[in-house]
Amino acid sequence: MIAHLDRKLLRDLARLKGQAAAVSLVMACGLAMLIMARSLIHSLESTRAEYYQTNHFAEIFASLKRAPNDLGARLAAVPGVATVQTDLALPVTLDLPGVAEPASGLVRSLPDFGAPELNRLFLRRGRWLSSGARDEVLVGEAFASANGLNPGDTLAMLLRGRREVFHVAGIVLSPEYIFESRPGAALPDSRTYGIFWMPYKEVATAGDLYGAFNHVSLTLAPGANEPEVIAGIDRLLRPYGGLGAYGRKDHPSHIRVSDEIRVLTILSVGFPSIFLSVAAFMTNAVLSRLLALQREQIAILKAFGFTNRAIVVHYLKFAFVMVAAGVIFGLLGGIALGHKLVVMYELFFRFPDLAFRLDGHAVAIALGVGLGAVTLGVFSSVRQAAKLPPAEAMRPEPPASFRPAFIERTALRRLLSHSFRIAVRNLERRPVQALFTVAGLALATALLILPNTFKAGIADILDFKWDVNQRQDLNLSLIEPSSARLAHELAQLPGVTSLEPARFAAVRIHFQGRSRQIALRSLIPGAMHSRAVDDRQREIPPPTDGLIVSAKLAEVLGAKPGDLLVIEALEGRRPVMTVPLVGLAEDFTGIAAYMELHAINRFLGEGDVITGASLGLDMSRRAEFLVALKGIPRVSTVAIKETMRKSFRETTAQMMGLIQSIYLMFSVVVAFGVIYNNARISLAERARELATLRVVGMTQREVGAIIVIELVILAALAVPLGLALGTGFATVIVTSVNTETVRLPLVFTSYTYSFAVVVVTTASILSALVVLRKLKQLDLIATLKAPE
């Protein structure tokens, strides 16, 4: 008996292949995003975990001014510490041929003999440093790739003002620099900043640090309490200029990977949920209308002995076939898109082997979610149809009320055509069916809002970050704090049109048990360059006795304007001060705190000191300026705004743009699928009625107008609701994609809404054309002979 039902199932699928394909396609889009996002999370998490374990990535880190090597033994004796590794880290200036901008980097030391115990390097190309070699260097892969460096090439470095030429021995990766960028920078600039490794003796000699260290990495013993260990490390390092120890969770590179995983986690829930909701509505529409057309067939099946359970399973199989097709195509699509995005991740993250790894759990989740969505969508209708007594099911559904529609009872009735009246009456007679159709169309419209909101947010960052918040042409930082008199020397460089001195200080901000270690930035009253602005783009004047923090930092600390924050300096005499929070600054990369320049120097107990400057340039003299800047050895790093903007476009914006394009493509597919599915179902269930109208004298055009008018009315009701839903969905998802490193502003433009309207309108027109073509091919005699 089951074989007979299966043959019927195949016939039904063949007859409704268009509608079934539309449902499967919509479901495939949602499941593809689910599988893609979950598999990317699995790929990043598993690759990172393996990399950390294989290369012995440390768990606690600390930088300091200078300490003797024998302090390492005291650090190892701190309760909870398992392994200690001390080394050197020195800033370096580079002289790269063909690169106009001054390049810089960080040189890390390696043991003169043997491999480091922690943070071991991975050799990508070339060889390790030769024993006793004095002119060799290992280069980080990101910098090497950006500048075309290969093993055997030479590289000129300025170490403490002395120019030396080194030979590149090998290209390496480090678990400390999966995300390789300047300290405090939210975006990579591998063209002008890199990480390098040399023997300890070479680095110590260049920095006059022989027998000492200025950086330490540690691992924890099993069961150790990390905060207590960090407190113990800080106590030991404070006399030596310790800048505050921190755990792996606060390591800049680790944070960037974790934030990307968090974003993917949000996207793996938000978008697929909406897509699968649409698929559930569509499945309900297909099955409920199929059941309405097959009442007599259900009665006959019961008369021949088929049980209610067998009939329920039969119709559920119809839905499950669509799920199976959706899962298969979703799996293939998710794998293909995942491979494409993994390649994009190489722009950010440097792993020895970052490959797409399909998450088996994601496939199981996709199958379970798909089955659950359609089961919830159709089970009630299937169960109700199966419970119909055979005698009642043999009769066709009672005819609906043919009373005039509401609009026909108004003064407008004389202006209404017969086609319009029939269409309106049909919708009014079946309000639940119309409501479900409107809900599906509204969700499809809402989906079109989300991707373009991402696009508008990216464009707003490009404008806001570099044109409103930071209006200078470049920023530079110094190797060490210097007298403000240096600003006058920098202002005399060729092409400089304006200069504002800057002060950065490493601090830890505390509030009610929460804390963050960041760089405190200076502001100047009436500044033309760097400013703090609120969410309405109004400048926040720097107070002389208060603190401005980014809105994200305030959220992390749980603070609001008026609260008192504790600032603990991590350099110099390490003063501590309590200051009021006076304003929240709007920014979209990293977290920051701002204080007036002289207030920072008073807090630190120093004189008129600067650690950098921001400059405005005459771009016609840019090359001349950059050449002159290379001759100032005290300059450590240079960040040119246009270079950073280009880096953002080539990395973050390109990644977000690809994700936006994928979601936009899927959203358009869903919109077309929903509208086409509704039009085809409407034609299928009303074929007999439309054929009757043709026979009684209505023209092909008048009959076709009925279907078109219904579609137009439903779309007109659904689009405004969909735009409102899309605004809500976008608000929830975009505000959820809110990390300490990168955030997206919530921007709605006229283009965002008009695009959604145009797509729905286009889909409606194309679907109407398909239906009209099918209507034209309708065999009137065969349709009228068919039983009710």
C-alpha positions in Angstrom: 0.0 0.0 0.0 2.9 2.4 0.7 4.2 1.9 -2.8 0.9 3.2 -4.2 1.1 6.3 -2.0 4.7 6.8 -3.1 3.7 6.7 -6.7 1.0 9.3 -5.9 3.7 11.4 -4.2 5.9 11.3 -7.3 3.0 12.4 -9.5 2.1 15.3 -7.1 5.7 16.4 -7.1 5.8 16.3 -10.9 2.6 18.3 -11.2 3.8 20.9 -8.6 7.5 20.9 -9.5 7.6 24.7 -9.9 6.2 25.4 -6.5 8.3 22.6 -4.9 11.5 23.9 -6.5 10.8 27.4 -5.2 10.4 26.2 -1.7 13.5 24.0 -1.9 15.5 27.0 -3.3 14.5 29.3 -0.5 15.3 26.7 2.0 18.6 26.0 0.3 19.5 29.7 0.6 18.9 29.7 4.4 20.7 26.4 5.0 23.6 27.4 2.8 24.2 30.4 5.0 23.8 28.3 8.1 26.3 25.7 6.9 28.7 28.3 5.6 28.8 30.3 8.8 28.9 27.3 11.2 31.6 25.7 9.1 33.7 28.9 9.0 33.4 29.1 12.8 34.5 25.4 13.1 37.4 26.1 10.6 38.6 29.2 12.6 38.2 27.6 16.0 39.8 24.3 15.2 42.6 25.8 13.2 43.4 28.3 16.0 43.3 25.7 18.7 45.6 23.3 16.8 48.0 26.2 16.0 48.1 27.4 19.6 48.7 23.9 20.9 51.3 22.9 18.3 53.3 26.1 18.6 52.9 26.5 22.4 51.1 29.8 22.4 51.5 31.5 25.8 48.6 32.3 28.1 49.8 35.5 29.8 51.9 38.4 28.3 53.6 41.5 29.7 55.8 44.3 28.4 58.1 46.4 30.5 60.9 48.9 30.2 63.9 46.7 31.2 64.5 43.9 33.7 67.5 41.7 34.3 67.3 38.1 33.0 67.5 36.6 36.5 64.1 38.1 37.2 62.8 35.3 35.1 63.4 32.8 37.9 61.3 34.9 40.3 58.5 35.1 37.7 58.6 31.3 37.4 58.2 31.1 41.2 54.9 32.9 41.2 52.1 30.5 42.3 50.2 29.2 39.2 53.0 29.8 36.7 54.1 26.8 34.7 56.5 28.2 32.1 58.3 31.5 31.7 59.9 32.9 28.5 61.6 36.2 28.4 62.7 38.0 25.3 63.2 41.5 23.7 61.0 43.6 21.5 62.3 46.7 19.8 60.7 49.1 17.4 62.5 49.4 14.1 62.3 51.7 11.1 62.7 50.3 7.6 64.1 51.7 4.4 62.2 49.9 1.7 63.0 50.6 -2.0 60.0 51.7 -4.0 58.0 52.5 -0.9 57.5 56.3 -0.4 56.0 56.0 3.1 58.3 55.4 6.0 57.9 51.7 7.0 58.3 50.4 10.5 58.0 47.3 12.5 58.8 45.3 15.6 61.9 43.1 16.0 61.5 40.2 18.4 64.4 38.2 19.8 64.9 34.5 19.5 67.2 32.3 21.7 70.8 32.3 20.4 70.7 28.5 20.6 67.7 26.3 20.2 64.0 27.0 19.6 61.9 29.1 21.9 59.9 27.2 24.4 56.7 29.3 23.9 55.3 31.1 20.9 57.2 29.0 18.4 57.4 30.1 14.8 56.2 28.2 11.8 58.6 28.3 8.8 56.6 29.0 5.7 59.6 29.4 3.3 63.3 29.5 3.4 65.4 28.4 6.4 65.9 29.1 10.1 68.6 31.5 11.3 72.1 30.1 11.1 73.9 29.6 14.4 76.1 32.6 15.1 74.8 34.6 12.1 74.9 38.4 12.6 73.1 39.7 9.5 70.1 37.4 9.1 66.4 38.0 9.9 63.2 36.1 9.8 60.3 38.1 8.3 56.5 37.8 9.1 54.6 36.4 6.1 52.1 39.3 5.9 54.8 41.9 5.5 56.8 39.7 3.2 53.9 39.1 0.9 52.9 42.7 0.8 56.4 43.8 -0.2 57.4 40.8 -2.4 60.2 39.7 -0.1 61.7 36.2 -0.5 64.4 34.2 1.2 67.8 35.6 0.1 66.6 39.2 -0.3 68.1 42.0 1.6 66.3 44.4 4.0 67.6 47.7 5.4 66.7 48.5 9.0 67.4 51.4 11.3 67.9 50.0 14.8 68.2 52.8 17.3 69.3 55.2 14.6 71.9 52.8 13.1 71.3 51.6 9.5 72.1 47.9 8.9 71.4 45.6 6.0 70.1 42.1 6.8 69.5 39.0 4.6 66.1 37.4 4.8 66.7 33.8 5.9 63.1 32.7 6.0 59.4 33.7 6.0 57.6 32.7 9.2 54.3 32.8 11.0 53.8 33.3 14.7 50.8 32.5 16.9 51.3 35.9 18.5 50.6 37.6 15.2 47.8 35.8 13.5 46.4 39.3 12.9 49.5 41.4 12.2 49.0 45.1 12.7 50.5 48.1 14.4 49.9 48.2 18.2 46.5 49.7 18.8 45.5 49.7 15.1 42.2 48.1 14.2 43.3 47.5 10.6 46.3 45.8 9.1 48.8 47.8 7.0 51.2 45.0 6.0 52.8 47.2 3.3 54.4 49.5 5.9 54.4 47.5 9.1 55.9 44.1 9.8 57.2 41.8 12.5 60.8 40.4 12.4 62.8 38.0 14.4 66.6 38.0 15.1 68.9 36.3 17.6 68.8 37.6 21.1 72.4 38.8 21.0 71.8 41.0 17.9 68.7 42.6 19.3 70.2 43.1 22.8 73.3 44.8 21.2 71.2 47.1 19.1 69.0 48.1 22.0 71.7 48.2 24.7 69.7 45.5 26.5 72.3 42.7 26.9 71.5 40.6 29.9 68.0 42.0 30.1 64.5 41.5 28.7 61.5 43.8 28.1 58.8 41.2 27.2 57.7 38.1 28.9 55.3 35.2 28.1 54.0 32.7 30.5 51.8 29.6 30.7 49.6 28.6 33.6 49.8 25.5 35.7 46.6 23.3 35.8 44.0 24.8 38.1 45.8 28.2 38.4 43.8 31.3 38.9 44.6 33.7 36.0 43.7 37.0 37.8 45.8 36.1 40.8 48.8 35.2 38.6 48.5 38.4 36.6 48.4 40.4 39.9 51.6 38.6 41.1 53.3 39.2 37.7 52.4 42.9 37.9 53.8 43.3 41.4 57.2 41.9 40.3 57.4 43.9 37.0 56.2 47.3 38.4 59.7 48.4 39.6 61.0 47.6 36.1 58.4 49.7 34.1 55.9 46.9 33.6 53.0 48.0 31.4 50.5 45.6 32.9 50.2 41.8 32.3 47.2 40.5 30.4 45.7 37.1 29.5 45.2 35.5 26.2 41.7 36.7 25.9 43.0 40.3 25.9 45.8 39.6 23.4 45.1 41.8 20.3 45.6 39.0 17.7 43.4 36.6 19.7 40.7 39.2 20.1 40.5 39.8 16.4 39.9 36.1 15.6 37.4 35.8 18.5 35.5 38.8 17.3 35.2 37.3 13.8 33.9 34.1 15.3 31.4 36.1 17.3 30.1 37.9 14.2 29.8 34.6 12.3 27.9 33.1 15.2 25.3 36.0 15.0 25.0 35.7 11.3 24.6 31.9 11.5 21.4 32.5 13.5 19.9 35.8 12.3 19.8 35.4 8.5 19.0 31.6 8.3 16.2 32.1 10.8 14.4 34.5 8.5 15.0 32.4 5.4 13.7 29.3 7.1 10.6 31.2 8.3 9.9 32.2 4.8 10.4 28.5 3.7 7.9 27.4 6.4 5.3 29.9 5.1 5.8 28.7 1.6 5.6 25.0 2.5 2.4 25.7 4.4 0.9 27.5 1.4 1.8 24.6 -1.0 0.6 21.8 1.3 -2.5 23.5 2.6 -3.7 24.3 -0.9 -2.8 20.9 -2.2 -4.8 19.3 0.6 -7.8 21.5 -0.2 -7.6 20.3 -3.9 -7.3 16.7 -2.8 -10.1 16.3 -0.3 -11.8 13.8 -2.6 -8.6 11.9 -3.1 -8.1 11.7 0.7 -11.6 10.3 1.1 -11.0 7.7 -1.6 -7.7 6.7 0.1 -9.6 6.2 3.4 -12.3 4.2 1.7 -9.6 1.8 0.4 -8.3 1.3 3.9 -5.4 3.8 4.3 -5.1 4.9 7.9 -4.9 8.5 9.1 -1.3 7.8 10.0 -0.4 6.6 6.5 -2.0 9.7 4.9 -0.3 12.1 7.3 3.1 10.4 6.6 2.3 10.6 2.8 1.8 14.4 2.8 4.7 15.0 5.2 6.9 13.1 2.8 5.9 15.7 0.2 7.3 18.4 2.5 10.4 16.3 3.4 11.3 15.8 -0.2 11.5 19.6 -0.5 13.6 19.7 2.7 16.0 17.0 1.3 16.4 19.0 -1.9 17.0 22.1 0.1 19.6 20.5 2.4 21.5 19.0 -0.6 21.6 22.3 -2.5 22.2 24.2 0.8 25.1 21.9 1.6 26.7 22.3 -1.8 26.2 26.1 -1.7 27.5 26.4 1.8 30.6 24.5 1.0 31.3 26.6 -2.2 30.7 29.9 -0.4 32.7 28.7 2.6 35.7 28.0 0.4 35.4 31.4 -1.1 35.3 33.2 2.2 38.2 31.2 3.7 40.4 32.6 0.9 39.2 36.1 1.9 40.2 35.4 5.5 43.8 35.1 4.4 43.8 38.9 4.0 43.4 39.1 7.8 44.6 36.0 9.5 47.9 34.2 9.1 47.6 30.5 9.9 49.9 27.7 8.7 46.9 26.0 7.1 43.6 27.7 7.2 41.3 25.5 5.1 37.5 25.2 4.9 36.4 22.4 7.2 32.8 21.3 6.9 31.2 21.1 10.3 29.3 17.9 10.5 27.2 19.3 13.3 26.1 22.1 11.0 24.8 19.7 8.4 22.9 17.8 11.1 21.6 21.1 12.5 20.6 22.2 8.9 18.7 19.0 8.4 17.0 19.2 11.8 16.1 22.9 11.4 14.8 22.3 7.9 12.6 19.4 9.0 11.4 21.3 12.0 10.5 24.4 9.9 8.4 22.5 7.4 6.9 20.2 10.0 5.7 23.2 12.0 4.4 24.8 8.8 2.3 21.9 7.6 1.7 19.3 10.3 -1.5 21.0 11.6 -3.0 21.2 8.1 -2.1 17.6 7.3 -3.4 16.3 10.5 -6.7 18.1 10.2 -7.2 16.9 6.6 -6.4 13.3 7.6 -9.0 13.4 10.4 -11.8 14.3 8.0 -14.5 11.6 7.8 -14.6 10.0 4.3 -18.2 11.0 3.7 -17.5 14.6 4.5 -14.2 14.6 2.5 -16.1 13.2 -0.6 -18.0 16.4 -0.7 -16.3 19.5 -2.1 -15.6 22.4 0.4 -18.7 24.4 1.1 -18.8 27.3 -1.3 -17.6 30.6 0.2 -19.9 33.5 0.7 -20.3 35.5 -2.4 -21.5 38.8 -0.8 -19.9 42.0 -2.1 -16.5 42.9 -0.8 -16.1 45.8 1.6 -14.8 48.1 -1.1 -17.9 47.3 -3.3 -20.1 48.7 -0.6 -18.5 52.1 -0.8 -19.1 54.9 -3.3 -16.2 53.6 -5.4 -18.1 50.5 -6.6 -19.1 52.1 -9.9 -15.4 52.6 -10.8 -14.5 48.9 -10.2 -14.1 46.5 -13.0 -15.5 42.9 -12.8 -12.0 41.5 -12.6 -11.2 43.8 -9.6 -14.3 42.8 -7.8 -13.7 39.1 -8.2 -10.1 39.5 -7.1 -11.1 41.5 -4.0 -13.9 39.1 -3.1 -11.6 36.1 -3.3 -9.1 37.7 -0.9 -11.8 38.7 1.5 -13.4 35.2 1.5 -10.1 33.6 2.4 -8.5 36.0 5.0 -6.3 33.4 6.6 -4.8 32.3 3.3 -4.3 36.0 2.3 -2.7 36.7 5.7 -0.2 33.9 5.3 0.7 35.1 1.8 1.2 38.6 3.0 3.4 37.4 5.8 5.6 35.4 3.4 5.9 38.3 1.0 6.7 40.7 3.9 9.5 38.4 5.1 10.9 38.3 1.6 10.8 42.1 1.4 12.4 42.3 4.8 15.3 40.2 3.7 16.1 42.7 1.0 16.7 45.4 3.6 19.5 43.6 5.5 22.3 43.3 3.0 22.0 46.9 1.8 22.1 48.1 5.4 25.5 46.4 5.7 26.6 48.1 2.5 25.5 51.6 3.7 27.2 51.0 7.1 30.5 50.2 5.3 30.2 53.4 3.2 29.4 55.4 6.3 32.6 54.1 8.1 34.7 55.2 5.1 33.2 58.7 5.3 32.9 59.0 9.1 36.2 57.5 10.3 38.5 59.4 8.0 36.6 62.5 7.1 34.6 63.4 10.2 36.4 61.8 13.2 40.0 62.1 11.8 40.6 64.9 9.4 44.4 64.9 9.3 46.4 63.4 6.5 48.7 61.3 8.6 49.7 60.3 12.1 53.1 59.6 13.4 54.4 58.2 16.6 57.8 58.5 18.2 60.1 55.8 19.5 60.1 57.4 23.0 58.3 60.4 24.6 60.0 63.6 23.6 59.8 67.3 24.3 57.1 69.2 22.6 59.8 71.2 20.9 60.1 68.3 18.4 56.7 69.4 17.1 58.2 72.6 15.8 60.9 70.6 14.0 58.3 68.4 12.4 56.2 71.4 11.4 59.2 72.7 9.3 59.2 69.6 7.1 58.3 70.4 3.4 54.6 70.2 2.7 53.3 70.4 6.3 50.3 72.7 6.4 49.2 72.0 9.9 50.4 70.0 12.9 48.9 69.0 16.2 51.0 67.3 18.9 49.7 64.1 20.5 50.3 62.2 23.7 49.5 58.5 24.1 49.8 56.7 27.5 49.3 53.1 28.4 46.6 53.0 31.2 44.1 50.6 32.7 40.6 52.0 33.3 38.5 50.5 36.2 34.8 50.8 37.0 32.9 48.6 39.4 35.1 45.6 39.1 35.5 45.8 35.3 38.7 47.1 33.6 40.3 47.5 30.2 43.9 48.1 29.3 44.1 50.7 26.5 46.1 53.7 25.2 44.8 57.0 26.6 44.7 59.5 23.7 45.1 63.2 23.9 42.8 65.9 22.5 43.4 69.5 21.9 40.7 72.2 22.3 39.6 73.5 19.0 41.5 70.7 17.2 41.3 70.6 13.4 42.5 67.0 13.2 41.6 64.3 15.6 38.3 65.0 17.4 35.8 63.2 19.6 32.3 63.3 18.2 29.1 61.9 19.5 26.5 59.8 17.7 25.1 62.9 16.1 28.5 63.9 14.8 28.7 66.8 17.2 32.2 67.6 18.6 32.7 66.8 22.3 35.1 69.5 23.7 38.0 67.9 25.7 37.5 68.7 29.4 40.4 69.7 31.6 39.4 67.4 34.4 37.3 64.6 32.9 37.5 61.7 30.5 35.8 60.9 27.2 35.5 57.3 26.2 34.1 55.5 23.1 30.6 54.3 23.5 31.7 50.7 23.1 34.2 51.0 26.0 31.5 52.5 28.2 29.3 49.6 27.3 32.1 47.1 28.2 32.7 48.8 31.5 29.0 49.3 32.2 29.6 53.1 32.8 27.6 56.1 31.8 28.3 59.9 31.7 28.6 61.2 35.3 30.2 58.0 36.7 33.6 58.1 38.3 36.3 56.0 36.5 39.6 55.1 38.0 42.6 55.5 35.6 45.8 53.6 36.5 48.9 54.6 34.5 51.1 51.7 33.4 54.2 53.7 32.8 56.4 56.2 34.6 55.5 56.6 38.3 52.2 54.7 37.7 49.9 57.3 39.2 46.2 56.5 39.8 43.4 59.1 39.5 39.7 59.1 39.7 38.0 61.2 37.0 34.4 61.7 35.9 33.1 60.3 32.6 31.9 63.4 30.7 31.1 62.1 27.2 30.7 59.2 24.9 32.5 59.3 21.6 31.2 57.5 18.5 33.7 55.4 16.6 33.7 52.1 14.8 37.1 50.5 15.2 38.7 49.6 18.6 37.9 51.2 21.9 39.4 54.4 23.1 39.6 57.0 25.9 40.4 60.6 25.5 41.8 63.4 27.7 43.0 66.9 27.1 46.8 66.9 26.2 48.0 69.0 29.2 45.7 67.0 31.5 47.5 63.7 30.5 50.9 65.2 31.2 49.7 66.5 34.6 48.3 63.1 35.4 51.6 61.4 34.5 53.6 64.1 36.4 55.6 65.0 33.3 56.3 68.3 31.6 55.4 69.3 28.1 55.8 65.9 26.5 54.5 64.3 23.3 54.6 60.8 21.8 53.5 61.7 18.3 51.6 64.2 16.1 49.0 64.5 13.4 49.8 66.4 10.3 48.0 68.0 7.4 49.9 68.0 4.1 50.1 69.8 0.8 49.6 66.7 -1.3 51.6 68.2 -4.2 54.6 68.0 -1.9 53.8 64.6 -0.4 56.8 62.7 -1.9 59.2 65.5 -0.8 57.7 65.3 2.8 58.1 61.5 3.0 61.7 61.6 1.9 62.5 64.2 4.6 60.5 62.3 7.2 62.8 59.2 6.7 65.7 61.3 7.9 64.2 61.8 11.4 65.3 58.7 13.4 63.0 59.5 16.4 59.9 58.7 14.3 58.7 55.2 15.0 55.6 54.6 12.9 53.7 56.6 10.3 50.0 55.9 9.5 48.8 57.7 6.3 45.1 58.2 6.1 44.7 57.3 2.5 46.8 54.2 3.0 44.6 53.1 5.9 41.5 53.9 3.9 42.9 51.7 1.0 43.7 49.0 3.5 40.2 49.1 4.9 38.7 48.8 1.4 41.0 45.9 0.5 40.4 43.9 3.7 37.5 44.7 6.0 35.3 46.4 3.4 36.0 43.7 0.8 35.2 40.9 3.3 32.0 42.6 4.4 31.1 43.5 0.8 31.4 39.8 -0.2 29.2 38.7 2.7 26.7 41.5 1.8 26.7 40.4 -1.9 26.1 36.7 -0.9 23.2 37.7 1.3 21.8 40.1 -1.2 21.8 37.4 -3.9 20.0 35.0 -1.7 17.5 37.6 -0.6 16.7 38.4 -4.3 16.3 34.7 -5.0 13.9 34.4 -2.0 11.8 37.3 -3.1 11.4 35.9 -6.6 10.7 32.4 -5.1 8.0 33.6 -2.7 6.1 35.7 -5.3 6.4 33.1 -8.1 5.3 30.3 -5.7 2.2 32.3 -4.6 1.2 33.1 -8.2 1.5 29.5 -9.4 -0.4 28.2 -6.4 -3.2 30.7 -7.0 -3.4 29.6 -10.6 -3.4 25.9 -9.7 -6.2 26.1 -7.1 -8.4 28.4 -9.2 -7.9 26.8 -12.6 -11.5 25.5 -12.8 -13.0 28.8 -11.6 -10.9 30.7 -14.2 -11.9 28.3 -17.0 -15.6 28.7 -16.1 -15.2 32.5 -16.4 -13.7 32.1 -19.8 -16.5 29.9 -20.9 -19.2 32.3 -19.7 -17.8 35.0 -21.8 -14.9 36.8 -20.0 -11.9 37.6 -22.2 -8.4 36.2 -21.7 -7.4 39.6 -20.5 -10.1 40.0 -18.0 -9.5 36.6 -16.5 -5.7 37.2 -16.3 -6.4 40.5 -14.6 -8.0 38.7 -11.7 -4.8 36.9 -10.9 -2.7 40.0 -11.5 -4.9 42.2 -9.3 -4.7 39.7 -6.4 -1.0 39.7 -6.7 -0.8 43.5 -6.7 -3.1 43.8 -3.7 -1.1 41.3 -1.7 2.2 42.9 -2.6 0.9 46.4 -1.8 -0.1 45.1 1.7 3.1 43.2 2.2 5.7 45.7 1.0 5.2 48.4 3.7 5.0 45.7 6.4 8.2 44.1 5.0 10.0 47.4 5.0 9.1 47.9 8.7 10.1 44.3 9.5 13.4 44.6 7.6 14.2 47.8 9.5 13.7 45.9 12.8 15.7 42.8 11.6 18.5 45.0 10.5 18.5 47.0 13.7 18.8 43.7 15.8 21.4 42.1 13.6 23.7 45.1 12.9 23.7 46.1 16.5 24.5 42.5 17.5 27.5 42.6 15.1 29.2 44.9 17.6 32.7 43.9 18.8 35.5 45.8 20.5 37.5 45.8 17.3 35.0 46.6 14.5 31.5 47.8 14.6 29.0 48.8 11.9 26.8 51.9 12.1 23.1 51.5 11.6 22.4 53.4 8.4 19.2 53.3 6.4 19.1 55.1 3.0 16.5 55.7 0.4 18.4 53.3 -1.8 18.0 50.5 0.7 14.2 50.8 0.7 13.8 51.6 -3.0 15.9 48.6 -3.9 13.6 46.3 -1.9 10.5 47.8 -3.6 12.0 47.5 -7.1 13.0 43.9 -6.5 9.5 42.9 -5.2 7.9 44.8 -8.1 10.1 43.2 -10.7 9.5 39.7 -9.2 5.8 40.4 -9.2 5.8 41.4 -12.9 7.9 38.4 -14.0 5.7 36.0 -12.0 2.6 37.6 -13.4 3.9 37.1 -16.9 4.7 33.4 -16.2 1.2 32.9 -14.8 -0.5 34.7 -17.7 1.4 32.5 -20.1 0.3 29.4 -18.2 -3.3 30.7 -18.2 -3.2 31.2 -21.9 -2.2 27.5 -22.3 -5.0 26.3 -20.1 -7.2 23.6 -21.7 -10.7 24.8 -20.8 -12.5 21.6 -21.7 -10.1 19.3 -19.7 -10.1 21.7 -16.8 -13.9 21.8 -16.6 -14.2 18.0 -16.9 -11.9 17.5 -13.9 -13.8 16.6 -10.7 -14.0 19.1 -7.9 
